[in-house]
């Protein structure tokens, strides 16, 4: 019986997080309504407060879940057995594809930046996961130096910011960009050209 209750509690929390992610990604923290989240999750509003404390606590849980999602996916890429250039290219392509497939992640990042990272500041799990990413990128760089294909002295944090930024900026500015540059930045061909440009740019940046 206790095991069944645990499973039910976990399932309820998962439904709430999924519903809250959609609500927060669409409306931000200020615009999101707990009543709407409860309705989407088919959960009692009381349960949201029981599990997450308040709306801000739920927002933090959604942010943590979103960040841990991309960090887990990065760690699952199994890059250690690849040559350094292949590993780095796979990471660049993965980051781009993840942003395309998870537009809610970008919206949540935008929302938390509006709040100056107030909710994630106390999240040890997100901080630890980000350290693992930096270690992963450093490992690729070190391997590339040993293989004689990468130059030494590249900062893994700066490199990862560049990888993320090239995709993030393009996608968050796709509407104004399409207007100003007079081309559909989200057409299949434009997206293909963009990821090839990203890969070439990063590899040129790190090559010896």
FIKOL-55620 format. One line per field, with one value per residue (C-alpha): x, y, z negated. Coordinates in steps of 0.5 Angstrom, whole numbers, plus 2048, in hexadecimal, padded with zeros to 3 digits. Last residue first. Layout:
<sites>
c1	(X,...)
c2	(Y,...)
c3	(Z,...)
</sites>
This chain:
<sites>
c1	(85A,853,84E,84B,84B,847,842,840,840,83B,837,837,834,82F,82D,82D,828,823,823,822,81C,819,819,81E,819,81C,81C,822,81E,817,81A,81F,819,815,81B,81E,81D,820,826,828,827,82B,831,831,831,837,83A,839,83C,842,843,842,847,84C,851,858,85B,859,855,857,85E,85A,85D,85A,853,853,854,84E,849,84B,84A,843,841,844,840,83A,83B,83B,835,832,834,831,82B,82B,82D,827,827,829,824,81E,821,824,823,81C,81C,821,81C,817,81C,81F,817,816,81C,81A,813,816,818,819,81D,821,823,825,829,82D,82D,831,836,837,838,83D,841,841,843,849,84B,84B,845,845,844,83E,839,833,830,833,830,829,82A,82C,826,821,824,823,81C,81B,81E,81A,814,815,817,810,80D,811,80E,807,807,80A,80B,808,803,802,800,7FC,7F7,7F6,7F3,7F6,7F3,7FA,7F7,7F2,7F7,7FC,7F6,7F4,7FB,7FB,801,802,807,80B,80B,805,807,80D,80A,803,807,80C,806,802,808,80A,803,803,80A,808,801,805,80A,805,801,807,809,802,802,809,805,800)
c2	(830,830,833,839,835,830,834,838,832,82F,835,837,830,831,837,834,82F,834,838,832,830,837,83A,840,842,847,84F,850,855,851,84A,84D,850,849,845,849,844,83E,842,844,83D,839,83E,83F,838,836,83D,83C,835,838,83D,838,833,838,837,836,831,831,82B,826,823,81D,81F,826,823,81E,824,828,822,821,829,828,822,826,82C,828,825,82B,82D,827,829,830,82D,829,82E,832,839,83D,83A,83E,845,844,84B,84B,84D,848,842,844,844,83D,83B,83D,839,833,833,833,82C,829,82F,830,829,828,82E,82B,824,827,82B,825,820,825,825,81D,81D,822,81E,817,813,80E,814,817,812,817,815,81B,820,81D,81D,825,826,823,826,82D,82C,828,82D,833,82F,82E,836,837,833,836,83D,83B,838,832,82D,827,829,830,82C,826,82C,82E,827,823,822,825,82A,82C,82D,831,835,836,838,83E,840,847,849,843,843,842,83D,83A,83A,837,831,830,830,82B,826,827,826,81F,81D,81F,81B,815,815,816,810,80C,80D,80C,805,804,805,800)
c3	(844,845,83F,843,84A,847,843,84A,84E,849,849,850,852,84C,850,857,855,851,857,85C,857,857,850,852,857,85B,85B,857,852,852,851,84C,848,848,847,841,83C,841,844,83D,839,83F,83F,838,836,839,837,830,831,833,82E,829,82C,82C,832,82F,834,83C,83E,844,841,83E,837,838,83A,834,830,833,833,82B,82A,82D,829,823,824,825,81E,81B,81E,81B,814,815,817,811,80C,80E,809,80F,813,811,811,818,819,819,821,822,81F,824,82A,828,827,82E,831,82D,830,837,836,83C,840,83A,839,840,840,839,83C,843,83F,83A,840,843,83D,83C,844,843,83D,840,83C,837,831,835,832,833,82D,829,82E,82D,825,826,82A,826,81F,822,823,81C,819,81C,81B,813,813,816,811,80B,80E,80E,807,803,808,806,801,805,80B,808,805,80C,80D,813,81A,81D,822,81C,817,81C,81D,816,815,81A,81E,820,81B,81B,823,827,82D,829,823,825,829,823,81E,822,822,81B,818,81C,81A,812,813,816,810,80B,80E,80E,807,805,809,805,7FE,800)
</sites>
